[in-house]
Amino acid sequence: MGVPPDVMAARLAAWVKDTLPGVLEQAARQADTRIGQRAISSFMRDAKGEARRKKTDRGPIRRLSGTLARATRGAGSPGAIVRVEQVGASRVRLTKGVDTKIAKGGFNEGKVARSGVSLSFLMPALTAETGWIKERTQRLATGSLRRAVKGTAAGSDA
């Protein structure tokens, strides 16, 4: 015999209220790491090990540094700007950037937002990783929802 509809409705409501926000926060924190890795590997290494990029290079970074790369990697690194905030029961907002004090003149002019958060190499990384972020979020939510519907304890779908 299946689960009665009123029990199923209660499980779903409880999942949306109690579990979904944590699942979305987990997905956003994983996205932070993934975006940072893509920014470093695809949009910061065009200089091919040179201390200074060629004058003909129109990319956002003029000088590369390990400090900038670490700040780009994400939460916990000096200069990393990472905030995850709930903006409703079914949405979170990830704010990611690099404090321009860390960059120390490494950006070409016009590439740094007035707020001090650089987006010039993070936006292409976000665009490149959007498919992965959607798939990962869906997998985390689906696994968590299946456990809730079955009545088992919630956990992560790592």
C-alpha positions, 0 to 999 in steps of 0.5 A: 500500500502506498503513502496516503496523500495527506502524509505525502503532502506533509512530507513535501511541505516539510521538505520545502520549508526545512530542507530545500534551503540547505540543499540550495545553499550547498549547491551554491557553495559548490558552484562557488568552487566550480566557477573559481576553478573555471576562471583560473583554468580557462580565463586567467592562464592565457599568459602561459606562465609569463609574468606580464601578458602581451600588449596585444592580449585584450583579456581582463588580467594584465598581471597574474599572481598566485594571490589573485588565483587563490582569491578567485578560488573561493570562500576561505581565501584572503580577498575572496568575496563569497556570500550565499543568501536565501532570497525565498524558500526556493532560491539562493543568491551567490555573490562571488568576486575578488577584492580589488585590493588583492589584485594590486593593479592586475586588471586592465582599466575599465574591468573592475566594478565600482563596488570593488568586486571584479567580474571580468573573468568570473562572468565568462566562468559562470557562463561556462559552468551554468549547465553543470550548476543546473545539473548539480542543483537538480541532482542534489534536490532530487536526491534529497526530495526522494529521501523525504518522500520515502520518509528517510533522514535527509542527507547530502547527495555528494 
